Amino acid sequence: MEIFKYMESYDYEELVFCQDKHSGLKAIIAIHDTTLGPALGGTRMWTYASEEEAIVDALRLSKGMTYKNAAAGLNLGGGKTVIIGDPKVDKNEAMFRAFGRFIQGLNGRYITAEDVGTTVYDMDLIHEETDFVTGISPAFGSSGNPSPVTAYGVYKGIKAAAKEAFGSDMLEGKTVAVQGVGNVAYTLCEYLHGEGANLIVTDINKQAVNKAVEAFGAKAVDPSDIYAVDCDIYAPCALGATINDDTISKLKAKVVAGAANNQLQETKHGDILHEKGIVYAPDFVINAGGVINIADELSGYNKERAFKSVEKIYDNLSRVFEISRRDGIPTYVAADRLAEERILTMKQSRSQFLMNEHHILSRR
């Protein structure tokens, strides 16, 4: 892999290799873009097949965070860390504290958070060595479980998508097919039910399905049947890539809007949705409630302020739909354009992020 050539092709700023032989730490920090502010992105721990695979994943994920943060209207750039190792057996205190010292050495250019394979406890260990970490225990001033805030943002995003598709954002009487009933989706169902929407739910966890049926009067269907149900809105809230060659022809919904990441298996499926006239709410815009919430921690967490900020997802998606109409492009392309336009505008007046007194965190 020609690393510098790859980085130059996609405008990456920095790639940091972190090694501590005593704890077994092997970590890669990728900073994609700091035009808007310090790079914020989680720390993922995974058993990568090779070091090159880990590098590519860190780079790919950091660019995704640049777009997510920019589209969310945050004054934050994009970054990501991957730690090479099995999160079930390789973790230890020294590893995360060593990693915290590496983060501290970047002097605020990168702020981390929980991700796949890491936990709040891991973030607390990092916090022993640096303030440049979010998603720590509430005892340290964190926001705690982000699921309710993420769900609220998805709910607001569904309303924006309904306005685009049906001319009104009222969900009363609308039928929403919710795929997956995990923590985020269950809270989303609460919001939808509270507005009078009819719910169809599915999950491989039958207990979760039964809970939603009892609480919200939802109709339960088998996981393979959720794509073809008669509904107004399909809300993917489980695994990614559920919009694919097999499912897209079955959809009867006029809106696809949910909490899942990477909902399109390939970009061509976003093109097909656009051609069919189905309103698609790009995942990294609609599910940004979690990152908006942890970003609020950087100013001293205030729940009311965080929820108010998450409400902007409605406006952000409305802007995506406006760009889609303006330029005649699918919404997934319009979402990228929204982020790129914001970054380009700021690049004209700001160079790479440098710490100053305004950005110094004082959480301790």
MARKOL-826885 format. One line per field, with one value per residue (C-alpha): x, y negated, z; residue in three letters. Coordinates in pm, 1 decimal. Each point is the difference from the previous one (the first is absolute). Layout:
# residues N
x	X; ...
y	Y; ...
z	Z; ...
code	ALA; ...
//
This chain:
# residues 364
x	0.0; 136.3; -116.2; 95.2; -151.5; -322.9; -5.1; 65.7; -280.1; -260.0; 146.6; 99.1; 205.1; 164.1; 53.1; 144.5; 133.0; -4.9; 194.1; 57.4; 162.3; -58.0; -380.4; -26.7; -145.3; 4.1; -219.4; -44.3; -147.1; -121.0; -78.9; -177.8; -85.9; 13.7; -133.3; -302.2; 177.0; 170.6; -60.5; -263.4; -49.7; -16.1; 254.2; -74.9; 169.0; -5.4; 185.1; 119.4; 137.4; 297.6; 151.8; -88.5; -366.7; 11.2; 155.8; -261.2; -282.1; 133.9; 34.3; -344.4; -174.3; 174.0; -118.6; -352.5; 21.8; 107.7; -317.4; -220.7; 124.5; -10.8; -353.4; -111.6; 114.7; 265.2; 322.3; 194.0; 209.0; 21.9; 228.6; -1.6; 214.1; 30.6; 172.7; 120.0; -104.9; -281.3; -218.5; -107.9; 347.0; 265.4; -122.0; 179.2; 21.9; 352.9; -101.9; -267.7; 200.5; 292.8; -235.9; -129.5; 352.9; 34.4; -323.4; 126.6; 311.2; -212.7; -91.5; -368.6; 19.0; -188.3; -278.2; -110.3; -313.7; -147.0; -40.3; -23.6; 198.6; 47.9; -207.4; -68.5; 245.5; 270.2; -69.9; 31.1; 348.0; 95.6; -137.5; 254.3; 264.4; -178.6; -305.6; -30.3; -254.1; -380.4; -258.1; 148.8; -197.4; -263.9; 194.4; 267.0; -252.0; -96.9; -343.5; -36.6; -193.0; -30.3; -284.0; -289.8; 163.8; 77.4; -360.1; -131.4; 212.3; -123.1; -358.0; 53.4; 164.9; -295.7; -227.9; 214.6; -6.7; -378.0; -33.6; 199.3; -197.1; -352.9; -5.3; -47.8; 221.2; -294.6; 42.9; -342.1; -158.5; 321.2; 127.3; 367.1; 180.3; 284.8; 271.3; 176.7; -124.9; 321.1; 55.2; -14.9; -288.0; -210.8; 22.7; -74.2; -314.5; -101.9; 20.9; -183.3; -273.1; -38.5; -82.3; -254.5; 197.2; -81.5; 298.6; 114.8; 308.1; 246.5; 316.3; 184.8; -46.4; -358.2; -2.6; 69.7; -277.4; -248.6; 88.4; -77.8; -323.6; -118.9; 110.6; -103.3; -254.6; 248.4; -52.2; 281.1; 131.8; 287.0; 331.5; -14.5; -347.7; 63.2; 104.0; -326.1; -252.1; -248.1; 141.6; 71.9; 345.7; 266.7; 232.8; 313.5; 137.7; 208.3; 278.3; 118.7; -44.5; -370.2; -64.3; 137.3; -79.9; -221.7; -204.8; -31.5; -259.2; -218.8; -23.8; -342.1; 100.8; 33.0; 267.6; 312.3; 119.8; 152.8; 283.1; 217.3; 343.8; 91.5; -358.2; 81.8; 190.8; 138.9; -36.8; -200.8; -280.3; -22.9; -31.8; -282.5; -187.9; 30.7; -128.8; -295.2; -89.8; 62.8; 126.8; 320.2; 135.5; 379.0; 108.4; 290.3; -229.5; -303.8; 189.5; 234.6; -175.6; 262.4; 296.4; -188.6; -66.9; 359.4; 120.9; -203.1; 218.9; 287.4; -177.3; -109.6; -297.1; -347.1; -278.7; -252.4; 252.4; 104.1; -358.0; -57.1; 307.2; -119.1; -323.8; 211.2; 9.5; -342.7; 145.1; 313.7; -204.6; -230.2; 312.2; 111.3; -336.2; 23.3; 344.2; -130.8; -280.0; 224.6; 269.1; -211.0; 209.0; -76.2; -16.5; 306.9; 201.7; -172.9; 102.7; 364.1; -40.6; -146.4; 305.4; 245.0; -153.1; 29.4; 361.4; 92.9; -156.6; 201.3; 321.0; -10.9; 41.2; 165.0; 305.9; 65.0; -122.6; 240.8; -67.3; -67.6; -142.7; -355.5; 31.5; 170.3; -220.0; -45.0; -203.0; 213.2
y	0.0; -342.7; -183.7; -354.6; 41.0; 124.4; -285.2; -257.9; 138.4; -50.3; -305.0; 164.8; -210.1; 240.0; 367.1; 86.1; 342.6; 66.4; 290.3; 100.9; 341.1; 39.8; -24.2; 142.3; -319.9; -21.9; -290.4; -213.7; -349.6; -143.9; -371.0; -81.2; -370.0; -267.3; -293.3; -36.3; 81.6; 284.4; 346.4; 194.8; 372.0; 320.1; 267.0; 338.7; 322.2; 286.6; 314.1; -118.8; 254.8; -224.4; -332.7; -136.0; 87.2; -190.5; -304.1; -4.1; 31.9; -287.3; -222.1; 91.2; -53.6; -331.0; -142.9; 112.9; -193.8; -314.0; 14.6; 96.3; -282.1; -255.6; 92.5; -14.4; -360.6; 74.8; -198.0; 324.5; 184.9; 372.0; 257.8; 363.5; 246.1; 374.2; 218.3; 332.8; 278.8; 215.3; -216.1; 309.3; 112.3; -263.3; -299.5; -123.9; -321.3; -80.3; 20.2; -267.6; -223.0; 19.5; -86.0; -296.0; -133.9; 22.3; -197.2; -259.5; -33.9; -118.8; -303.3; -7.3; 69.1; 325.7; 80.9; 359.5; 182.5; 348.3; 216.8; 364.7; 214.0; -270.2; -103.5; -286.8; 160.7; -7.6; -370.1; -58.1; 154.6; -227.1; -291.1; 75.1; -131.9; -260.9; -223.9; 51.6; 282.4; 7.7; 264.1; 57.1; 86.5; -251.7; -37.5; -180.3; -233.0; 214.8; 26.8; 371.8; 233.6; -173.9; 221.6; -230.5; -299.5; 193.8; 121.2; -353.6; -114.4; 286.6; -86.8; -361.5; 122.1; 225.2; -299.7; -200.5; 287.0; 31.9; -371.1; 51.5; 306.8; -81.8; -378.4; 14.8; 116.0; 129.5; 372.3; 71.1; 280.8; 75.8; 358.7; 39.3; 331.8; 11.7; 256.1; 81.0; -87.4; -68.4; -283.2; -279.7; 149.6; 71.3; -363.5; -103.9; 213.6; -189.6; -330.0; 136.6; 161.4; -319.7; -187.4; 257.4; 196.0; 365.2; 228.0; 320.1; 145.4; 281.8; 123.6; 328.3; -59.8; 116.7; -142.7; -347.9; 41.0; 113.3; -297.3; -240.0; 181.2; -26.5; -360.3; -155.6; 236.4; 69.1; 273.2; 256.3; 162.4; 235.8; -171.3; 111.1; -147.8; -356.5; -129.6; 84.1; -119.1; -272.0; -309.3; -366.4; -4.3; 269.7; -61.7; 219.5; 6.5; 317.3; 121.1; -198.2; 73.7; 84.8; -206.2; 239.4; 188.5; 249.0; -244.5; -317.7; 137.9; 110.5; -338.6; -160.9; -289.9; -353.3; -81.3; 180.6; -156.0; 177.4; 27.3; 266.5; -77.9; 72.2; 67.4; 11.3; 312.1; -191.3; -356.7; 127.7; 83.6; -366.8; -75.7; 253.7; -149.6; -341.0; 134.2; 162.7; -325.6; 146.2; -258.8; 129.9; -168.4; 59.1; 195.3; -216.1; -302.9; 152.0; 201.9; -280.7; -50.5; 203.6; -202.0; -327.8; 113.7; 86.8; -317.9; -189.5; 153.2; -212.0; -308.4; 163.5; 224.9; -152.5; 242.2; -264.6; -170.3; 333.3; 96.8; -345.4; 45.1; 343.8; -157.7; -161.1; 339.7; -93.9; -312.7; 180.6; 261.8; -266.1; -163.2; 335.7; 39.8; -357.5; 66.0; 324.1; -189.8; -292.6; 208.6; 295.6; 247.7; 287.5; -96.6; 202.1; -215.4; -313.0; 86.4; 18.9; -329.4; -164.0; 102.1; -91.6; -343.0; -81.9; 115.7; -187.0; -319.8; 21.2; 92.3; -336.8; -167.5; 260.1; 222.9; 321.4; 9.9; -133.7; -8.1; -338.0; -114.9; 14.8; 373.4; 108.1; 239.6; -52.5; 299.1; 96.8
z	0.0; -98.8; 310.1; -96.0; -344.6; 156.3; 250.5; -269.8; -216.2; 273.4; 174.3; 328.1; 238.7; 241.1; 78.8; 341.4; 101.7; 374.9; 151.2; 360.6; 28.7; 374.1; -28.5; -350.7; -144.2; -379.1; -105.2; -309.5; 21.2; -330.6; -21.3; -322.7; 17.5; 270.7; -199.6; 226.8; 326.0; 185.4; -142.2; 195.5; -49.8; 200.1; 85.2; -154.4; 117.3; -248.1; -103.4; -339.0; -244.2; -75.8; 94.1; -344.3; 57.5; 328.2; -166.8; -276.0; 253.9; 210.6; -306.6; -135.2; 332.2; 68.3; -331.5; 85.1; 325.9; -185.1; -206.7; 293.8; 221.2; -279.9; -107.4; 364.2; 18.0; 260.4; 25.7; -8.0; -252.6; -59.6; 152.3; 108.8; 190.2; -44.7; 256.7; -134.6; 235.6; 130.3; 225.2; 193.8; 107.8; -76.6; 200.0; 308.3; 200.1; -110.6; -366.8; 20.6; 229.1; -240.9; -282.0; 202.2; 17.6; -376.2; -37.2; 247.3; -213.2; -290.8; 212.2; -93.2; -371.8; 64.2; 248.3; 40.9; 114.5; 34.9; -310.9; -101.5; 241.8; 263.1; 300.9; 235.7; 244.7; -268.5; -55.1; 374.3; -10.4; -288.9; 201.2; 273.5; -239.9; -212.3; -14.0; -374.1; 31.9; 8.2; 90.5; 344.6; 313.0; 113.6; 325.4; -203.6; -163.6; -297.0; -159.9; 70.4; -230.2; -341.7; -127.8; 103.3; -166.4; -317.2; -12.2; 39.2; -293.3; -218.1; 94.0; -105.8; -320.2; -80.9; 38.0; -243.8; -250.3; 39.3; -76.6; -319.8; -108.1; 113.8; 34.2; 377.4; 283.9; 199.6; 68.9; 146.6; -199.7; -188.8; 5.0; 86.0; -46.6; 252.7; -68.3; 324.6; 347.3; 189.6; 246.1; -257.9; -197.0; 307.6; 109.1; -358.7; 15.2; 313.0; -188.2; -303.4; 208.6; 199.6; -320.1; -108.5; -257.6; -66.5; 54.7; -167.2; 167.8; -44.3; 167.2; 39.8; 373.9; 58.3; 350.9; -135.9; -256.1; 262.9; 217.4; -286.2; -80.7; 360.0; 52.9; -331.4; -152.7; -277.6; -256.4; -7.3; -317.6; -79.4; -81.5; -364.4; -44.9; 117.9; -343.4; -175.3; 260.5; -87.0; 167.1; -56.2; 156.7; 22.9; 295.2; -9.6; 354.0; 10.5; -227.5; -299.2; -371.6; 26.0; -312.6; -258.9; -319.2; 182.4; 206.1; -201.0; -240.5; 292.7; 169.0; 1.5; 221.7; -130.6; 259.2; 118.7; 324.9; 296.8; 250.6; -164.3; -141.2; -362.7; -105.8; -370.6; -99.6; -298.0; -121.0; -296.4; 240.7; 95.1; -370.0; -32.0; 295.7; -163.8; -332.5; 176.1; 172.7; 345.5; 247.0; 161.0; 313.0; -18.9; 305.5; 113.6; 8.5; 171.1; 262.0; 104.6; 333.2; 182.5; -122.1; 54.3; 355.3; 84.8; -168.0; 257.0; 270.9; -126.5; 136.6; 325.1; -66.3; 11.3; -90.0; -102.1; -225.9; -152.1; -87.4; -147.4; -218.4; -111.9; -123.9; -274.7; -172.5; -135.0; -162.3; -117.5; -182.7; -143.3; -144.0; -145.9; -171.0; -128.4; -151.6; -152.8; -174.1; -92.0; -164.9; -114.1; 196.3; 240.6; 364.4; 95.9; -242.9; 127.9; 356.8; -106.2; -181.8; 310.1; 201.6; -276.0; -56.4; 369.6; 16.9; -317.8; 129.1; 320.5; -182.1; -167.8; 337.8; 222.5; -31.6; 190.8; 357.2; 260.1; 373.1; 155.6; 330.5; -135.0; -69.1; 321.5; 195.2; 373.0; 108.5; 295.8
code	MET; GLU; ILE; PHE; LYS; TYR; MET; GLU; SER; TYR; ASP; TYR; GLU; GLU; LEU; VAL; PHE; CYS; GLN; ASP; LYS; HIS; SER; GLY; LEU; LYS; ALA; ILE; ILE; ALA; ILE; HIS; ASP; THR; THR; LEU; GLY; PRO; ALA; LEU; GLY; GLY; THR; ARG; MET; TRP; THR; TYR; ALA; SER; GLU; GLU; GLU; ALA; ILE; VAL; ASP; ALA; LEU; ARG; LEU; SER; LYS; GLY; MET; THR; TYR; LYS; ASN; ALA; ALA; ALA; GLY; LEU; ASN; LEU; GLY; GLY; GLY; LYS; THR; VAL; ILE; ILE; GLY; ASP; PRO; LYS; VAL; ASP; LYS; ASN; GLU; ALA; MET; PHE; ARG; ALA; PHE; GLY; ARG; PHE; ILE; GLN; GLY; LEU; ASN; GLY; ARG; TYR; ILE; THR; ALA; GLU; ASP; VAL; GLY; THR; THR; VAL; TYR; ASP; MET; ASP; LEU; ILE; HIS; GLU; GLU; THR; ASP; PHE; VAL; THR; GLY; ILE; SER; PRO; ALA; PHE; GLY; SER; SER; GLY; ASN; PRO; SER; PRO; VAL; THR; ALA; TYR; GLY; VAL; TYR; LYS; GLY; ILE; LYS; ALA; ALA; ALA; LYS; GLU; ALA; PHE; GLY; SER; ASP; MET; LEU; GLU; GLY; LYS; THR; VAL; ALA; VAL; GLN; GLY; VAL; GLY; ASN; VAL; ALA; TYR; THR; LEU; CYS; GLU; TYR; LEU; HIS; GLY; GLU; GLY; ALA; ASN; LEU; ILE; VAL; THR; ASP; ILE; ASN; LYS; GLN; ALA; VAL; ASN; LYS; ALA; VAL; GLU; ALA; PHE; GLY; ALA; LYS; ALA; VAL; ASP; PRO; SER; ASP; ILE; TYR; ALA; VAL; ASP; CYS; ASP; ILE; TYR; ALA; PRO; CYS; ALA; LEU; GLY; ALA; THR; ILE; ASN; ASP; ASP; THR; ILE; SER; LYS; LEU; LYS; ALA; LYS; VAL; VAL; ALA; GLY; ALA; ALA; ASN; ASN; GLN; LEU; GLN; GLU; THR; LYS; HIS; GLY; ASP; ILE; LEU; HIS; GLU; LYS; GLY; ILE; VAL; TYR; ALA; PRO; ASP; PHE; VAL; ILE; ASN; ALA; GLY; GLY; VAL; ILE; ASN; ILE; ALA; ASP; GLU; LEU; SER; GLY; TYR; ASN; LYS; GLU; ARG; ALA; PHE; LYS; SER; VAL; GLU; LYS; ILE; TYR; ASP; ASN; LEU; SER; ARG; VAL; PHE; GLU; ILE; SER; ARG; ARG; ASP; GLY; ILE; PRO; THR; TYR; VAL; ALA; ALA; ASP; ARG; LEU; ALA; GLU; GLU; ARG; ILE; LEU; THR; MET; LYS; GLN; SER; ARG; SER; GLN; PHE; LEU; MET; ASN; GLU; HIS; HIS; ILE; LEU; SER; ARG; ARG
//
